Amino acid sequence: MKKIEIAKQFLKQNIDLFRCPVCKESFINQVDNSIVCPNNHSLDISKKGTIQFINHKVNTEYDGNMLESRRRIMQAGFFDGILQKINELIDAGHKNIVDIGSGEGTPLKRLEDLRKNVDSAIGFDISKPGVNLSTSELSDQMFFCIADLANLPFNDQSIDIIMDLFSPSAYKEFNRIIAPKGHLIKIVPNSRYLFELRQKLYGNDSENSSYDNQKVVDLFMEHYPNAKKYDVKYTVELPKELTHDLMIMTPLHWGHNAKDLTQAEVESLTSITVDVSILDNQF
């Protein structure tokens, strides 16, 4: 089935999740290759099976090479330990899931594989190349779109699970769209995240050789004082053919004082540490 047909089928079944970014009214119908609100605002479904809910120009640091590298790293299981823990936090049965800043789509796809594709799963990003790449492995229970974090295209209390994996947060919007008893799950990198790569790039430069995201955690807990925090840490074996992808997928090598690594130094990375906190608030 063509991507546009998969998207049309998804939207027909899940039109009640979406609202118009112009007038904030719920979309009421999917007609031909468009979705339409009561005020006759319509948005077209692209041939790749996506919708652009943003009507202004956006700038993104993600280029095609970075997205392809990120996909290969994700498909090698880099985030699988995180996704397994997230899956444990989500009740069985159908959920409406939104992945905030879904990038090239692999984390959401692998989570849905764990959950046997029982959900209505939506990923969105401001990066059109990322969203287009996401649709290369589309299932009939998944949909990807281009949207703005500050103006989410979802109806009030329509989303059961919000997954925020290293992306910025918009707590006012999250609170608006989350359903009763829903979960907001935010993943934050800890000090040892990508430690081996940081050491090679920055040595003992403490400003860049480790993360300190306590302010992010504190802000989340300020909004949701009853939230629970889970630390997840593991090491991923890194085949030689993926070491260059690791460099490309992260902006670490752009940082001030970053060392220009030789090919041999890059290939000497045989494993990499994943070290994160998972913050979970149930409403």
VOTOR-671327 format. One line per 8 residues: number of its first residue (from 1); their letters; for each residue x, y, z of C-alpha. Coordinates in steps of 0.02 Angstrom, whole numbers. Example, Ala and Ser with C-alpha at 12.3 -4.5 7.8 and 13.67 -1.06 7.14 Angstrom:
<sites>
1> as> 615,-225,390  684,-53,357
</sites>
This chain:
<sites>
1> mkkieiak> 0,0,0  64,174,-43  117,288,100  -20,413,64  -150,275,74  -81,214,241  -89,393,307  -267,417,244
9> qflkqnid> -320,258,331  -236,311,494  -315,484,488  -487,415,450  -476,307,605  -394,439,716  -461,606,654  -527,643,829
17> lfrcpvck> -348,662,893  -307,813,786  -354,997,791  -332,1136,667  -176,1243,697  -268,1396,631  -434,1401,725  -402,1265,857
25> esfinqvd> -561,1173,808  -557,983,795  -534,913,622  -695,827,575  -663,737,412  -533,663,297  -585,701,118  -485,637,-29
33> nsivcpnn> -305,686,13  -345,817,145  -411,838,321  -541,973,351  -600,1070,505  -775,1146,531  -711,1315,469  -654,1236,306
41> hsldiskk> -470,1250,343  -390,1102,256  -218,1024,259  -152,909,123  -77,738,149  87,726,54  136,582,-60  252,525,79
49> gtiqfinh> 103,510,196  138,661,305  51,824,349  134,991,381  47,1078,527  174,1221,526  139,1370,414  301,1463,449
57> kvnteydg> 482,1434,399  587,1332,519  774,1306,533  844,1139,586  1020,1073,613  973,900,549  1037,860,375  1018,700,277
65> nmlesrrr> 1186,627,329  1152,657,514  979,578,502  1041,425,408  1182,401,534  1061,418,678  947,288,599  1087,161,582
73> imqagffd> 1138,187,764  958,173,824  927,17,719  1081,-62,799  990,-52,967  1069,103,1043  909,159,1132  834,-14,1159
81> gilqkine> 871,-17,1346  781,150,1366  633,94,1261  617,-69,1358  601,30,1520  474,148,1441  374,-3,1384  371,-66,1564
89> lidaghkn> 294,99,1621  150,91,1496  -4,-13,1532  -53,-149,1410  -187,-114,1280  -215,21,1151  -142,193,1188  -130,355,1091
97> ivdigsge> 58,389,1094  149,547,1037  338,554,1016  399,732,1041  536,777,916  534,605,837  683,636,722  697,496,592
105> gtplkrle> 566,391,681  662,235,737  635,251,926  446,260,906  449,116,782  551,6,899  438,49,1047  287,-1,944
113> dlrknvds> 373,-164,897  391,-200,1083  207,-160,1108  153,-269,961  87,-117,865  -72,-103,967  -66,87,981  -107,239,878
121> aigfdisk> 70,308,873  113,481,808  286,556,788  316,738,747  467,848,717  505,1017,642  628,932,524  541,890,359
129> pgvnlsts> 687,777,302  674,683,468  487,660,453  501,604,272  633,476,321  520,415,461  390,356,336  508,229,256
137> elsdqmff> 454,99,384  274,150,408  145,34,484  -43,62,477  -43,109,662  88,247,643  86,423,574  222,556,561
145> ciadlanl> 197,742,537  285,910,539  227,1011,689  275,1146,812  304,1106,996  226,1271,1045  64,1236,950  34,1049,955
153> pfndqsid> -96,989,827  -186,877,952  -351,897,1042  -366,928,1228  -347,771,1335  -326,661,1181  -154,583,1210  -119,441,1332
161> iimdlfsp> 71,438,1321  189,582,1284  368,523,1253  498,662,1259  665,584,1214  801,717,1232  687,849,1157  635,1019,1227
169> saykefnr> 475,1025,1329  319,1133,1322  234,1090,1485  81,1200,1456  46,1109,1293  85,940,1370  -40,973,1509  -171,1023,1381
177> iiapkghl> -160,868,1271  -130,732,1402  -278,621,1443  -332,579,1622  -217,444,1692  -98,476,1548  92,473,1563  219,607,1521
185> ikivpnsr> 386,518,1503  540,628,1482  714,557,1453  863,661,1506  1048,618,1476  1156,596,1631  1339,635,1661  1408,473,1584
193> ylfelrqk> 1304,481,1425  1421,454,1275  1565,467,1399  1691,376,1289  1661,493,1142  1667,646,1253  1834,592,1324  1909,576,1151
201> lygndsen> 1840,743,1093  1871,847,1249  1991,752,1362  1975,816,1539  1887,978,1491  1751,963,1624  1637,1088,1538  1613,971,1390
209> ssydnqkv> 1669,799,1448  1509,765,1548  1327,819,1557  1245,910,1701  1058,915,1672  1002,939,1851  913,1101,1804  808,1005,1677
217> vdlfmehy> 764,872,1806  725,1005,1938  609,1099,1819  515,939,1777  496,898,1962  439,1076,1996  298,1051,1872  262,872,1928
225> pnakkydv> 316,846,2109  241,671,2114  339,610,1963  451,458,1978  632,451,1920  718,295,1851  903,287,1809  948,179,1660
233> kytvelpk> 1131,144,1619  1208,16,1501  1348,-7,1376  1321,-37,1191  1450,-131,1088  1498,-26,938  1547,-113,776  1685,-25,680
241> elthdlmi> 1566,16,537  1456,119,655  1591,225,739  1582,359,604  1392,361,617  1407,393,804  1512,546,768  1391,612,638
249> mtplhwgh> 1230,582,735  1280,692,883  1325,878,880  1465,845,1007  1600,865,875  1538,1041,839  1576,1100,1015  1705,1228,1065
257> nakdltqa> 1877,1148,1096  1823,984,1015  1973,887,948  1981,835,766  1989,647,783  2085,538,662  1998,390,581  2098,273,693
265> evesltsi> 2041,368,849  1861,359,793  1872,173,756  1951,139,927  1778,170,1004  1726,-10,1031  1585,27,1154  1483,175,1211
273> tvdvsild> 1389,214,1372  1204,256,1377  1164,342,1542  995,427,1563  859,470,1687  680,429,1641  556,547,1722  378,481,1728
281> nqf> 226,579,1783  55,499,1781  -89,623,1777
</sites>
